[in-house]
Amino acid sequence: MSYPQFFQQPFRYLRWASHEKPAIFYSFVIASGGPLSLVIAPPIRRYFNDGPREKIPMTYPIPPGPRKIPEGYDD
């Protein structure tokens, strides 16, 4: 059986692949959404007022004042 070549008949090949090899075809369809989300996601986030995130702290905050030493837990 002859199957269509991608570069000669791309739409016919995609239709053939969706019927004959659905797992491979749909994995490419889903994977193509990754690069598209780089272009589509930021305007959608701005539309829903989802602004930039707070920066992750790189150090533990030091509490003000002297340290309170716990009592009653001596060995």
PQR file with spaces between the fields and no chain letter, atoms N, CA, C, O and H, PARSE charges and radii, in Angstrom:
ATOM       1  N    MET     1       0.844   -1.180    0.000 -0.4000 1.5000
ATOM       2  CA   MET     1       0.000    0.000    0.000 -0.0000 2.0000
ATOM       3  C    MET     1       0.886    1.238    0.000  0.5500 1.7000
ATOM       4  O    MET     1       1.871    1.319    0.733 -0.5500 1.4000
ATOM       5  N    SER     2       0.525    2.163   -0.808 -0.4000 1.5000
ATOM       6  CA   SER     2       1.270    3.410   -0.907 -0.0000 2.0000
ATOM       7  C    SER     2       0.701    4.424    0.091  0.5500 1.7000
ATOM       8  O    SER     2      -0.512    4.614    0.188 -0.5500 1.4000
ATOM       9  H    SER     2      -0.275    2.097   -1.404  0.4000 1.0000
ATOM      10  N    TYR     3       1.588    5.051    0.809 -0.4000 1.5000
ATOM      11  CA   TYR     3       1.143    6.073    1.743 -0.0000 2.0000
ATOM      12  C    TYR     3       1.672    7.428    1.268  0.5500 1.7000
ATOM      13  O    TYR     3       2.721    7.479    0.626 -0.5500 1.4000
ATOM      14  H    TYR     3       2.572    4.896    0.731  0.4000 1.0000
ATOM      15  N    PRO     4       0.977    8.516    1.566 -0.5600 1.5000
ATOM      16  CA   PRO     4       1.395    9.831    1.071  0.2800 2.0000
ATOM      17  C    PRO     4       2.684   10.304    1.727  0.5500 1.7000
ATOM      18  O    PRO     4       2.920   10.037    2.905 -0.5500 1.4000
ATOM      19  N    GLN     5       3.503   10.995    0.979 -0.4000 1.5000
ATOM      20  CA   GLN     5       4.734   11.576    1.483 -0.0000 2.0000
ATOM      21  C    GLN     5       4.417   12.948    2.075  0.5500 1.7000
ATOM      22  O    GLN     5       3.582   13.682    1.546 -0.5500 1.4000
ATOM      23  H    GLN     5       3.311   11.213    0.022  0.4000 1.0000
ATOM      24  N    PHE     6       5.086   13.287    3.169 -0.4000 1.5000
ATOM      25  CA   PHE     6       4.760   14.514    3.885 -0.0000 2.0000
ATOM      26  C    PHE     6       5.000   15.760    3.041  0.5500 1.7000
ATOM      27  O    PHE     6       4.126   16.624    2.969 -0.5500 1.4000
ATOM      28  H    PHE     6       5.764   12.691    3.599  0.4000 1.0000
ATOM      29  N    PHE     7       6.157   15.874    2.404 -0.4000 1.5000
ATOM      30  CA   PHE     7       6.489   17.107    1.698 -0.0000 2.0000
ATOM      31  C    PHE     7       5.764   17.240    0.361  0.5500 1.7000
ATOM      32  O    PHE     7       5.678   18.343   -0.178 -0.5500 1.4000
ATOM      33  H    PHE     7       6.867   15.173    2.462  0.4000 1.0000
ATOM      34  N    GLN     8       5.250   16.160   -0.175 -0.4000 1.5000
ATOM      35  CA   GLN     8       4.514   16.243   -1.433 -0.0000 2.0000
ATOM      36  C    GLN     8       3.048   16.573   -1.193  0.5500 1.7000
ATOM      37  O    GLN     8       2.461   17.369   -1.926 -0.5500 1.4000
ATOM      38  H    GLN     8       5.320   15.264    0.263  0.4000 1.0000
ATOM      39  N    GLN     9       2.457   15.969   -0.175 -0.4000 1.5000
ATOM      40  CA   GLN     9       1.035   16.170    0.121 -0.0000 2.0000
ATOM      41  C    GLN     9       0.848   16.263    1.636  0.5500 1.7000
ATOM      42  O    GLN     9       0.421   15.287    2.252 -0.5500 1.4000
ATOM      43  H    GLN     9       2.933   15.322    0.420  0.4000 1.0000
ATOM      44  N    PRO    10       1.154   17.401    2.251 -0.5600 1.5000
ATOM      45  CA   PRO    10       1.162   17.461    3.723  0.2800 2.0000
ATOM      46  C    PRO    10      -0.199   17.223    4.364  0.5500 1.7000
ATOM      47  O    PRO    10      -0.274   16.521    5.373 -0.5500 1.4000
ATOM      48  N    PHE    11      -1.276   17.778    3.819 -0.4000 1.5000
ATOM      49  CA   PHE    11      -2.586   17.601    4.461 -0.0000 2.0000
ATOM      50  C    PHE    11      -3.092   16.168    4.307  0.5500 1.7000
ATOM      51  O    PHE    11      -3.710   15.620    5.220 -0.5500 1.4000
ATOM      52  H    PHE    11      -1.216   18.348    3.000  0.4000 1.0000
ATOM      53  N    ARG    12      -2.830   15.576    3.167 -0.4000 1.5000
ATOM      54  CA   ARG    12      -3.221   14.188    2.969 -0.0000 2.0000
ATOM      55  C    ARG    12      -2.412   13.274    3.889  0.5500 1.7000
ATOM      56  O    ARG    12      -2.940   12.299    4.423 -0.5500 1.4000
ATOM      57  H    ARG    12      -2.327   16.022    2.426  0.4000 1.0000
ATOM      58  N    TYR    13      -1.130   13.593    4.073 -0.4000 1.5000
ATOM      59  CA   TYR    13      -0.291   12.802    4.976 -0.0000 2.0000
ATOM      60  C    TYR    13      -0.790   12.927    6.412  0.5500 1.7000
ATOM      61  O    TYR    13      -0.849   11.929    7.131 -0.5500 1.4000
ATOM      62  H    TYR    13      -0.701   14.386    3.640  0.4000 1.0000
ATOM      63  N    LEU    14      -1.153   14.141    6.843 -0.4000 1.5000
ATOM      64  CA   LEU    14      -1.649   14.313    8.210 -0.0000 2.0000
ATOM      65  C    LEU    14      -2.947   13.547    8.432  0.5500 1.7000
ATOM      66  O    LEU    14      -3.149   12.964    9.497 -0.5500 1.4000
ATOM      67  H    LEU    14      -1.105   14.952    6.260  0.4000 1.0000
ATOM      68  N    ARG    15      -3.821   13.542    7.442 -0.4000 1.5000
ATOM      69  CA   ARG    15      -5.067   12.782    7.561 -0.0000 2.0000
ATOM      70  C    ARG    15      -4.764   11.291    7.639  0.5500 1.7000
ATOM      71  O    ARG    15      -5.359   10.576    8.445 -0.5500 1.4000
ATOM      72  H    ARG    15      -3.657   14.015    6.577  0.4000 1.0000
ATOM      73  N    TRP    16      -3.837   10.822    6.801 -0.4000 1.5000
ATOM      74  CA   TRP    16      -3.453    9.413    6.828 -0.0000 2.0000
ATOM      75  C    TRP    16      -2.830    9.040    8.175  0.5500 1.7000
ATOM      76  O    TRP    16      -3.155    8.000    8.748 -0.5500 1.4000
ATOM      77  H    TRP    16      -3.354   11.403    6.147  0.4000 1.0000
ATOM      78  N    ALA    17      -1.938    9.890    8.673 -0.4000 1.5000
ATOM      79  CA   ALA    17      -1.271    9.593    9.940 -0.0000 2.0000
ATOM      80  C    ALA    17      -2.255    9.591   11.098  0.5500 1.7000
ATOM      81  O    ALA    17      -2.099    8.801   12.029 -0.5500 1.4000
ATOM      82  H    ALA    17      -1.674   10.735    8.207  0.4000 1.0000
ATOM      83  N    SER    18      -3.268   10.454   11.067 -0.4000 1.5000
ATOM      84  CA   SER    18      -4.241   10.478   12.160 -0.0000 2.0000
ATOM      85  C    SER    18      -5.062    9.193   12.220  0.5500 1.7000
ATOM      86  O    SER    18      -5.554    8.818   13.284 -0.5500 1.4000
ATOM      87  H    SER    18      -3.396   11.096   10.311  0.4000 1.0000
ATOM      88  N    HIS    19      -5.212    8.519   11.082 -0.4000 1.5000
ATOM      89  CA   HIS    19      -5.956    7.257   11.065 -0.0000 2.0000
ATOM      90  C    HIS    19      -5.057    6.049   11.295  0.5500 1.7000
ATOM      91  O    HIS    19      -5.420    5.127   12.025 -0.5500 1.4000
ATOM      92  H    HIS    19      -4.813    8.824   10.217  0.4000 1.0000
ATOM      93  N    GLU    20      -3.890    6.058   10.675 -0.4000 1.5000
ATOM      94  CA   GLU    20      -3.026    4.886   10.722 -0.0000 2.0000
ATOM      95  C    GLU    20      -2.094    4.863   11.934  0.5500 1.7000
ATOM      96  O    GLU    20      -1.794    3.790   12.457 -0.5500 1.4000
ATOM      97  H    GLU    20      -3.594    6.807   10.082  0.4000 1.0000
ATOM      98  N    LYS    21      -1.635    6.024   12.384 -0.4000 1.5000
ATOM      99  CA   LYS    21      -0.714    6.109   13.523 -0.0000 2.0000
ATOM     100  C    LYS    21      -1.187    7.204   14.484  0.5500 1.7000
ATOM     101  O    LYS    21      -0.534    8.240   14.606 -0.5500 1.4000
ATOM     102  H    LYS    21      -1.879    6.896   11.959  0.4000 1.0000
ATOM     103  N    PRO    22      -2.309    6.986   15.162 -0.5600 1.5000
ATOM     104  CA   PRO    22      -2.891    8.059   15.978  0.2800 2.0000
ATOM     105  C    PRO    22      -2.046    8.463   17.180  0.5500 1.7000
ATOM     106  O    PRO    22      -2.032    9.637   17.550 -0.5500 1.4000
ATOM     107  N    ALA    23      -1.346    7.520   17.793 -0.4000 1.5000
ATOM     108  CA   ALA    23      -0.553    7.863   18.984 -0.0000 2.0000
ATOM     109  C    ALA    23       0.562    8.833   18.625  0.5500 1.7000
ATOM     110  O    ALA    23       0.797    9.807   19.340 -0.5500 1.4000
ATOM     111  H    ALA    23      -1.357    6.567   17.493  0.4000 1.0000
ATOM     112  N    ILE    24       1.242    8.571   17.529 -0.4000 1.5000
ATOM     113  CA   ILE    24       2.329    9.459   17.107 -0.0000 2.0000
ATOM     114  C    ILE    24       1.773   10.794   16.637  0.5500 1.7000
ATOM     115  O    ILE    24       2.311   11.848   16.975 -0.5500 1.4000
ATOM     116  H    ILE    24       1.051    7.780   16.948  0.4000 1.0000
ATOM     117  N    PHE    25       0.696   10.753   15.856 -0.4000 1.5000
ATOM     118  CA   PHE    25       0.109   11.984   15.325 -0.0000 2.0000
ATOM     119  C    PHE    25      -0.354   12.905   16.449  0.5500 1.7000
ATOM     120  O    PHE    25      -0.016   14.088   16.459 -0.5500 1.4000
ATOM     121  H    PHE    25       0.259    9.896   15.581  0.4000 1.0000
ATOM     122  N    TYR    26      -1.121   12.373   17.389 -0.4000 1.5000
ATOM     123  CA   TYR    26      -1.656   13.237   18.440 -0.0000 2.0000
ATOM     124  C    TYR    26      -0.596   13.653   19.458  0.5500 1.7000
ATOM     125  O    TYR    26      -0.747   14.682   20.117 -0.5500 1.4000
ATOM     126  H    TYR    26      -1.396   11.412   17.381  0.4000 1.0000
ATOM     127  N    SER    27       0.468   12.871   19.596 -0.4000 1.5000
ATOM     128  CA   SER    27       1.552   13.326   20.460 -0.0000 2.0000
ATOM     129  C    SER    27       2.234   14.546   19.850  0.5500 1.7000
ATOM     130  O    SER    27       2.650   15.444   20.582 -0.5500 1.4000
ATOM     131  H    SER    27       0.590   12.035   19.061  0.4000 1.0000
ATOM     132  N    PHE    28       2.357   14.597   18.527 -0.4000 1.5000
ATOM     133  CA   PHE    28       2.896   15.787   17.876 -0.0000 2.0000
ATOM     134  C    PHE    28       1.928   16.965   17.967  0.5500 1.7000
ATOM     135  O    PHE    28       2.357   18.109   18.113 -0.5500 1.4000
ATOM     136  H    PHE    28       2.019   13.868   17.932  0.4000 1.0000
ATOM     137  N    VAL    29       0.650   16.698   17.885 -0.4000 1.5000
ATOM     138  CA   VAL    29      -0.339   17.777   18.013 -0.0000 2.0000
ATOM     139  C    VAL    29      -0.270   18.400   19.404  0.5500 1.7000
ATOM     140  O    VAL    29      -0.288   19.624   19.534 -0.5500 1.4000
ATOM     141  H    VAL    29       0.301   15.768   17.766  0.4000 1.0000
ATOM     142  N    ILE    30      -0.192   17.569   20.444 -0.4000 1.5000
ATOM     143  CA   ILE    30      -0.128   18.078   21.813 -0.0000 2.0000
ATOM     144  C    ILE    30       1.206   18.769   22.070  0.5500 1.7000
ATOM     145  O    ILE    30       1.251   19.805   22.734 -0.5500 1.4000
ATOM     146  H    ILE    30      -0.178   16.575   20.338  0.4000 1.0000
ATOM     147  N    ALA    31       2.289   18.202   21.549 -0.4000 1.5000
ATOM     148  CA   ALA    31       3.612   18.792   21.759 -0.0000 2.0000
ATOM     149  C    ALA    31       3.749   20.137   21.065  0.5500 1.7000
ATOM     150  O    ALA    31       4.523   20.981   21.517 -0.5500 1.4000
ATOM     151  H    ALA    31       2.252   17.361   21.010  0.4000 1.0000
ATOM     152  N    SER    32       3.025   20.356   19.988 -0.4000 1.5000
ATOM     153  CA   SER    32       3.104   21.653   19.310 -0.0000 2.0000
ATOM     154  C    SER    32       2.459   22.757   20.147  0.5500 1.7000
ATOM     155  O    SER    32       2.673   23.937   19.869 -0.5500 1.4000
ATOM     156  H    SER    32       2.396   19.670   19.621  0.4000 1.0000
ATOM     157  N    GLY    33       1.688   22.403   21.148 -0.4000 1.5000
ATOM     158  CA   GLY    33       1.082   23.403   22.024 -0.0000 2.0000
ATOM     159  C    GLY    33       2.072   24.062   22.963  0.5500 1.7000
ATOM     160  O    GLY    33       1.809   25.163   23.447 -0.5500 1.4000
ATOM     161  H    GLY    33       1.515   21.445   21.373  0.4000 1.0000
ATOM     162  N    GLY    34       3.199   23.428   23.237 -0.4000 1.5000
ATOM     163  CA   GLY    34       4.207   23.999   24.129 -0.0000 2.0000
ATOM     164  C    GLY    34       4.768   25.311   23.623  0.5500 1.7000
ATOM     165  O    GLY    34       4.674   26.320   24.322 -0.5500 1.4000
ATOM     166  H    GLY    34       3.413   22.534   22.844  0.4000 1.0000
ATOM     167  N    PRO    35       5.347   25.336   22.433 -0.5600 1.5000
ATOM     168  CA   PRO    35       5.853   26.611   21.899  0.2800 2.0000
ATOM     169  C    PRO    35       4.752   27.639   21.676  0.5500 1.7000
ATOM     170  O    PRO    35       4.992   28.839   21.812 -0.5500 1.4000
ATOM     171  N    LEU    36       3.558   27.190   21.339 -0.4000 1.5000
ATOM     172  CA   LEU    36       2.451   28.138   21.158 -0.0000 2.0000
ATOM     173  C    LEU    36       2.078   28.822   22.466  0.5500 1.7000
ATOM     174  O    LEU    36       1.664   29.982   22.464 -0.5500 1.4000
ATOM     175  H    LEU    36       3.363   26.216   21.229  0.4000 1.0000
ATOM     176  N    SER    37       2.221   28.118   23.580 -0.4000 1.5000
ATOM     177  CA   SER    37       1.859   28.712   24.866 -0.0000 2.0000
ATOM     178  C    SER    37       2.788   29.858   25.247  0.5500 1.7000
ATOM     179  O    SER    37       2.395   30.725   26.029 -0.5500 1.4000
ATOM     180  H    SER    37       2.557   27.176   23.582  0.4000 1.0000
ATOM     181  N    LEU    38       4.014   29.887   24.715 -0.4000 1.5000
ATOM     182  CA   LEU    38       4.908   31.014   24.976 -0.0000 2.0000
ATOM     183  C    LEU    38       4.358   32.304   24.386  0.5500 1.7000
ATOM     184  O    LEU    38       4.614   33.386   24.913 -0.5500 1.4000
ATOM     185  H    LEU    38       4.333   29.183   24.080  0.4000 1.0000
ATOM     186  N    VAL    39       3.613   32.199   23.306 -0.4000 1.5000
ATOM     187  CA   VAL    39       3.053   33.376   22.650 -0.0000 2.0000
ATOM     188  C    VAL    39       1.653   33.691   23.177  0.5500 1.7000
ATOM     189  O    VAL    39       1.280   34.858   23.299 -0.5500 1.4000
ATOM     190  H    VAL    39       3.406   31.320   22.878  0.4000 1.0000
ATOM     191  N    ILE    40       0.887   32.658   23.487 -0.4000 1.5000
ATOM     192  CA   ILE    40      -0.524   32.839   23.838 -0.0000 2.0000
ATOM     193  C    ILE    40      -0.734   33.108   25.331  0.5500 1.7000
ATOM     194  O    ILE    40      -1.628   33.875   25.688 -0.5500 1.4000
ATOM     195  H    ILE    40       1.190   31.710   23.389  0.4000 1.0000
ATOM     196  N    ALA    41       0.060   32.502   26.203 -0.4000 1.5000
ATOM     197  CA   ALA    41      -0.190   32.578   27.645 -0.0000 2.0000
ATOM     198  C    ALA    41      -0.020   33.973   28.248  0.5500 1.7000
ATOM     199  O    ALA    41      -0.874   34.359   29.045 -0.5500 1.4000
ATOM     200  H    ALA    41       0.786   31.879   25.913  0.4000 1.0000
ATOM     201  N    PRO    42       1.021   34.765   27.930 -0.5600 1.5000
ATOM     202  CA   PRO    42       1.160   36.067   28.586  0.2800 2.0000
ATOM     203  C    PRO    42      -0.025   37.019   28.388  0.5500 1.7000
ATOM     204  O    PRO    42      -0.436   37.653   29.361 -0.5500 1.4000
ATOM     205  N    PRO    43      -0.597   37.157   27.185 -0.5600 1.5000
ATOM     206  CA   PRO    43      -1.778   38.027   27.088  0.2800 2.0000
ATOM     207  C    PRO    43      -2.969   37.516   27.889  0.5500 1.7000
ATOM     208  O    PRO    43      -3.739   38.310   28.430 -0.5500 1.4000
ATOM     209  N    ILE    44      -3.125   36.211   27.966 -0.4000 1.5000
ATOM     210  CA   ILE    44      -4.233   35.658   28.750 -0.0000 2.0000
ATOM     211  C    ILE    44      -4.011   35.936   30.234  0.5500 1.7000
ATOM     212  O    ILE    44      -4.960   36.256   30.949 -0.5500 1.4000
ATOM     213  H    ILE    44      -2.499   35.566   27.526  0.4000 1.0000
ATOM     214  N    ARG    45      -2.760   35.817   30.708 -0.4000 1.5000
ATOM     215  CA   ARG    45      -2.464   36.124   32.114 -0.0000 2.0000
ATOM     216  C    ARG    45      -2.728   37.592   32.411  0.5500 1.7000
ATOM     217  O    ARG    45      -3.264   37.915   33.470 -0.5500 1.4000
ATOM     218  H    ARG    45      -1.989   35.557   30.127  0.4000 1.0000
ATOM     219  N    ARG    46      -2.365   38.482   31.503 -0.4000 1.5000
ATOM     220  CA   ARG    46      -2.639   39.915   31.709 -0.0000 2.0000
ATOM     221  C    ARG    46      -4.139   40.192   31.714  0.5500 1.7000
ATOM     222  O    ARG    46      -4.606   41.049   32.464 -0.5500 1.4000
ATOM     223  H    ARG    46      -1.930   38.219   30.642  0.4000 1.0000
ATOM     224  N    TYR    47      -4.893   39.484   30.892 -0.4000 1.5000
ATOM     225  CA   TYR    47      -6.341   39.666   30.846 -0.0000 2.0000
ATOM     226  C    TYR    47      -6.984   39.323   32.186  0.5500 1.7000
ATOM     227  O    TYR    47      -7.921   39.996   32.616 -0.5500 1.4000
ATOM     228  H    TYR    47      -4.514   38.788   30.282  0.4000 1.0000
ATOM     229  N    PHE    48      -6.485   38.280   32.847 -0.4000 1.5000
ATOM     230  CA   PHE    48      -7.022   37.867   34.140 -0.0000 2.0000
ATOM     231  C    PHE    48      -6.300   38.511   35.318  0.5500 1.7000
ATOM     232  O    PHE    48      -6.459   38.065   36.454 -0.5500 1.4000
ATOM     233  H    PHE    48      -5.724   37.733   32.498  0.4000 1.0000
ATOM     234  N    ASN    49      -5.510   39.552   35.068 -0.4000 1.5000
ATOM     235  CA   ASN    49      -4.778   40.302   36.096 -0.0000 2.0000
ATOM     236  C    ASN    49      -3.873   39.404   36.940  0.5500 1.7000
ATOM     237  O    ASN    49      -3.780   39.582   38.154 -0.5500 1.4000
ATOM     238  H    ASN    49      -5.380   39.914   34.145  0.4000 1.0000
ATOM     239  N    ASP    50      -3.223   38.463   36.315 -0.4000 1.5000
ATOM     240  CA   ASP    50      -2.284   37.581   36.994 -0.0000 2.0000
ATOM     241  C    ASP    50      -0.890   38.121   36.717  0.5500 1.7000
ATOM     242  O    ASP    50      -0.231   37.712   35.762 -0.5500 1.4000
ATOM     243  H    ASP    50      -3.299   38.318   35.328  0.4000 1.0000
ATOM     244  N    GLY    51      -0.452   39.042   37.562 -0.4000 1.5000
ATOM     245  CA   GLY    51       0.810   39.742   37.351 -0.0000 2.0000
ATOM     246  C    GLY    51       2.017   38.899   37.666  0.5500 1.7000
ATOM     247  O    GLY    51       1.905   37.700   37.923 -0.5500 1.4000
ATOM     248  H    GLY    51      -0.988   39.374   38.338  0.4000 1.0000
ATOM     249  N    PRO    52       3.181   39.533   37.645 -0.5600 1.5000
ATOM     250  CA   PRO    52       4.412   38.795   37.953  0.2800 2.0000
ATOM     251  C    PRO    52       4.440   38.339   39.410  0.5500 1.7000
ATOM     252  O    PRO    52       3.845   38.967   40.286 -0.5500 1.4000
ATOM     253  N    ARG    53       5.131   37.253   39.644 -0.4000 1.5000
ATOM     254  CA   ARG    53       5.212   36.673   40.989 -0.0000 2.0000
ATOM     255  C    ARG    53       6.225   37.416   41.847  0.5500 1.7000
ATOM     256  O    ARG    53       7.113   38.099   41.337 -0.5500 1.4000
ATOM     257  H    ARG    53       5.614   36.743   38.933  0.4000 1.0000
ATOM     258  N    GLU    54       6.074   37.269   43.181 -0.4000 1.5000
ATOM     259  CA   GLU    54       7.059   37.824   44.101 -0.0000 2.0000
ATOM     260  C    GLU    54       8.346   37.035   43.972  0.5500 1.7000
ATOM     261  O    GLU    54       8.325   35.848   43.645 -0.5500 1.4000
ATOM     262  H    GLU    54       5.352   36.714   43.596  0.4000 1.0000
ATOM     263  N    LYS    55       9.463   37.689   44.226 -0.4000 1.5000
ATOM     264  CA   LYS    55      10.736   36.999   44.159 -0.0000 2.0000
ATOM     265  C    LYS    55      10.861   36.029   45.325  0.5500 1.7000
ATOM     266  O    LYS    55      10.404   36.315   46.432 -0.5500 1.4000
ATOM     267  H    LYS    55       9.480   38.653   44.492  0.4000 1.0000
ATOM     268  N    ILE    56      11.471   34.901   45.076 -0.4000 1.5000
ATOM     269  CA   ILE    56      11.685   33.895   46.109 -0.0000 2.0000
ATOM     270  C    ILE    56      12.813   34.375   47.013  0.5500 1.7000
ATOM     271  O    ILE    56      13.872   34.751   46.509 -0.5500 1.4000
ATOM     272  H    ILE    56      11.842   34.669   44.177  0.4000 1.0000
ATOM     273  N    PRO    57      12.621   34.374   48.347 -0.5600 1.5000
ATOM     274  CA   PRO    57      13.692   34.827   49.228  0.2800 2.0000
ATOM     275  C    PRO    57      14.886   33.871   49.168  0.5500 1.7000
ATOM     276  O    PRO    57      14.727   32.651   49.167 -0.5500 1.4000
ATOM     277  N    MET    58      16.074   34.453   49.118 -0.4000 1.5000
ATOM     278  CA   MET    58      17.292   33.655   49.026 -0.0000 2.0000
ATOM     279  C    MET    58      17.911   33.381   50.396  0.5500 1.7000
ATOM     280  O    MET    58      18.792   32.528   50.507 -0.5500 1.4000
ATOM     281  H    MET    58      16.203   35.445   49.119  0.4000 1.0000
ATOM     282  N    THR    59      17.471   34.084   51.442 -0.4000 1.5000
ATOM     283  CA   THR    59      17.978   33.857   52.784 -0.0000 2.0000
ATOM     284  C    THR    59      16.799   33.783   53.747  0.5500 1.7000
ATOM     285  O    THR    59      15.689   34.213   53.435 -0.5500 1.4000
ATOM     286  H    THR    59      16.756   34.777   51.352  0.4000 1.0000
ATOM     287  N    TYR    60      17.068   33.232   54.915 -0.4000 1.5000
ATOM     288  CA   TYR    60      16.045   33.173   55.947 -0.0000 2.0000
ATOM     289  C    TYR    60      16.017   34.524   56.652  0.5500 1.7000
ATOM     290  O    TYR    60      17.075   35.041   57.011 -0.5500 1.4000
ATOM     291  H    TYR    60      17.970   32.883   55.168  0.4000 1.0000
ATOM     292  N    PRO    61      14.824   35.120   56.863 -0.5600 1.5000
ATOM     293  CA   PRO    61      14.787   36.427   57.524  0.2800 2.0000
ATOM     294  C    PRO    61      15.249   36.342   58.975  0.5500 1.7000
ATOM     295  O    PRO    61      14.817   35.462   59.719 -0.5500 1.4000
ATOM     296  N    ILE    62      16.115   37.246   59.368 -0.4000 1.5000
ATOM     297  CA   ILE    62      16.639   37.283   60.735 -0.0000 2.0000
ATOM     298  C    ILE    62      15.652   38.059   61.605  0.5500 1.7000
ATOM     299  O    ILE    62      15.325   39.202   61.283 -0.5500 1.4000
ATOM     300  H    ILE    62      16.467   37.961   58.764  0.4000 1.0000
ATOM     301  N    PRO    63      15.166   37.461   62.711 -0.5600 1.5000
ATOM     302  CA   PRO    63      14.192   38.166   63.548  0.2800 2.0000
ATOM     303  C    PRO    63      14.854   39.324   64.295  0.5500 1.7000
ATOM     304  O    PRO    63      16.033   39.250   64.643 -0.5500 1.4000
ATOM     305  N    PRO    64      14.103   40.380   64.539 -0.5600 1.5000
ATOM     306  CA   PRO    64      14.675   41.525   65.262  0.2800 2.0000
ATOM     307  C    PRO    64      14.802   41.231   66.756  0.5500 1.7000
ATOM     308  O    PRO    64      14.022   40.455   67.308 -0.5500 1.4000
ATOM     309  N    GLY    65      15.774   41.843   67.400 -0.4000 1.5000
ATOM     310  CA   GLY    65      15.936   41.723   68.850 -0.0000 2.0000
ATOM     311  C    GLY    65      16.733   40.506   69.255  0.5500 1.7000
ATOM     312  O    GLY    65      17.153   39.707   68.418 -0.5500 1.4000
ATOM     313  H    GLY    65      16.408   42.474   66.952  0.4000 1.0000
ATOM     314  N    PRO    66      16.939   40.375   70.594 -0.5600 1.5000
ATOM     315  CA   PRO    66      17.729   39.244   71.083  0.2800 2.0000
ATOM     316  C    PRO    66      16.954   37.931   70.987  0.5500 1.7000
ATOM     317  O    PRO    66      15.724   37.922   71.000 -0.5500 1.4000
ATOM     318  N    ARG    67      17.681   36.840   70.892 -0.4000 1.5000
ATOM     319  CA   ARG    67      17.079   35.513   70.792 -0.0000 2.0000
ATOM     320  C    ARG    67      16.585   35.063   72.161  0.5500 1.7000
ATOM     321  O    ARG    67      17.295   35.189   73.159 -0.5500 1.4000
ATOM     322  H    ARG    67      18.681   36.847   70.882  0.4000 1.0000
ATOM     323  N    LYS    68      15.361   34.537   72.200 -0.4000 1.5000
ATOM     324  CA   LYS    68      14.815   34.007   73.446 -0.0000 2.0000
ATOM     325  C    LYS    68      15.240   32.547   73.571  0.5500 1.7000
ATOM     326  O    LYS    68      14.914   31.730   72.709 -0.5500 1.4000
ATOM     327  H    LYS    68      14.785   34.435   71.390  0.4000 1.0000
ATOM     328  N    ILE    69      15.953   32.220   74.622 -0.4000 1.5000
ATOM     329  CA   ILE    69      16.427   30.862   74.827 -0.0000 2.0000
ATOM     330  C    ILE    69      15.321   30.077   75.540  0.5500 1.7000
ATOM     331  O    ILE    69      14.854   30.502   76.597 -0.5500 1.4000
ATOM     332  H    ILE    69      16.218   32.883   75.321  0.4000 1.0000
ATOM     333  N    PRO    70      14.899   28.953   74.986 -0.5600 1.5000
ATOM     334  CA   PRO    70      13.840   28.179   75.647  0.2800 2.0000
ATOM     335  C    PRO    70      14.317   27.566   76.949  0.5500 1.7000
ATOM     336  O    PRO    70      15.475   27.166   77.066 -0.5500 1.4000
ATOM     337  N    GLU    71      13.421   27.492   77.934 -0.4000 1.5000
ATOM     338  CA   GLU    71      13.773   26.952   79.236 -0.0000 2.0000
ATOM     339  C    GLU    71      12.961   25.674   79.480  0.5500 1.7000
ATOM     340  O    GLU    71      11.853   25.512   78.968 -0.5500 1.4000
ATOM     341  H    GLU    71      12.480   27.817   77.839  0.4000 1.0000
ATOM     342  N    GLY    72      13.537   24.789   80.263 -0.4000 1.5000
ATOM     343  CA   GLY    72      12.834   23.572   80.630 -0.0000 2.0000
ATOM     344  C    GLY    72      13.080   22.409   79.684  0.5500 1.7000
ATOM     345  O    GLY    72      12.466   21.355   79.846 -0.5500 1.4000
ATOM     346  H    GLY    72      14.437   24.920   80.679  0.4000 1.0000
ATOM     347  N    TYR    73      13.950   22.564   78.713 -0.4000 1.5000
ATOM     348  CA   TYR    73      14.241   21.496   77.779 -0.0000 2.0000
ATOM     349  C    TYR    73      15.688   21.049   77.874  0.5500 1.7000
ATOM     350  O    TYR    73      16.213   20.487   76.913 -0.5500 1.4000
ATOM     351  H    TYR    73      14.449   23.420   78.582  0.4000 1.0000
ATOM     352  N    ASP    74      16.339   21.275   78.984 -0.4000 1.5000
ATOM     353  CA   ASP    74      17.729   20.890   79.140 -0.0000 2.0000
ATOM     354  C    ASP    74      17.859   19.372   79.244  0.5500 1.7000
ATOM     355  O    ASP    74      16.956   18.696   79.738 -0.5500 1.4000
ATOM     356  H    ASP    74      15.912   21.731   79.764  0.4000 1.0000
ATOM     357  N    ASP    75      18.971   18.853   78.784 -0.4000 1.5000
ATOM     358  CA   ASP    75      19.237   17.415   78.878 -0.0000 2.0000
ATOM     359  C    ASP    75      19.887   17.090   80.186  0.5500 1.7000
ATOM     360  O    ASP    75      20.189   15.927   80.453 -0.5500 1.4000
ATOM     361  H    ASP    75      19.705   19.402   78.383  0.4000 1.0000
